[in-house]
């Protein structure tokens, strides 16, 4: 069995939960029908009532049906449309904006920790079906809502006291009402009007937007309400921004350091297969989240022989499992874009989870192989094409967090010839 990376400190709340670091055992837990999402709704940090119905908090039949419905957004055909109509034009817009703001010395300096997040948030808003997130001010307003949502959902992990967490919950609920009035409500109204025209035969299905809100309208359940569509849209925006920004920055750092040490691989920076492997290896070694939590609803017997009783909390040490030498070979702590995993295991390991709660947006992030490139590769390759490089006197600054992330990630773009 592998061990937890030394710099990972688990939240106090899960200190006495069962910890699993073995690849095979983790994979079995994630795929077991006797395992559900882990934080639960018990005090003191239960899931607030106004988000407990969105996809990430569901289990069982309801989760399966919702996931099947929303997976239509991540079919290769849908992703191809999204990449051509939204991703590429938005990236081109941002590159033009960066180059239009040179420093006094003529150099182009950009803090990618901020700019990539803005870019991704605008992309994600379009997939979610939220209109009017176009200016930096609008992006900042939605980002504030996402930040509060994140603090609310991870109160136990950020060492908040119960009163502090309750205050965050109340503030998050209040900002959601502003979001509903300013963004979600008008977006839903526009899509309802289009949906009514579709029902009346005035427009075809292809004329409807391809987004979360529209998909929900097409499969409406009488138990749903407007708050659920807003919550689902916010979940998709949140899930597609922070983790993807993190991966873009980490992958840029990893791949540029690799070619500096292995100059023979520098021509491969123009090769999609090499970049895909580098991104997978970044996800494996740096991770999206260092651990996941689950809870058993029935008894679970793991491949190792360990038996976990019902109603037991489990911590899956993803960063350890993704360093299992039996799966990833020798020197699994080292970054190697030429690494080959054992069997049919993907190069990113369990970075996206597995089983029924595996990340629904994986293909949007890393592509549908042979069909779309994915957001991470498209942004990463653009930075490389623009000659982006680190600035010696202005290095990246890491976030104070258990996650490998950056608050400040300044890059200098090459001058146009």
Helices and strands as residue ranges (DSSP letters): G 12-14, E 18-20, H 23-31, E 35-37, G 55-57, H 60-70, G 71-74, H 76-82, I 83-87, H 88-99, E 108-111, H 112-128, H 136-153, H 162-179, I 180-184, H 185-199, G 205-207, H 212-218, H 226-261, G 263-270, H 272-286, E 292-296, E 300-301, E 307-308, E 313-316, H 318-321, H 325-328, G 355-357, H 362-366, H 375-385, E 389-390, E 397-398, E 406-408, E 410-413
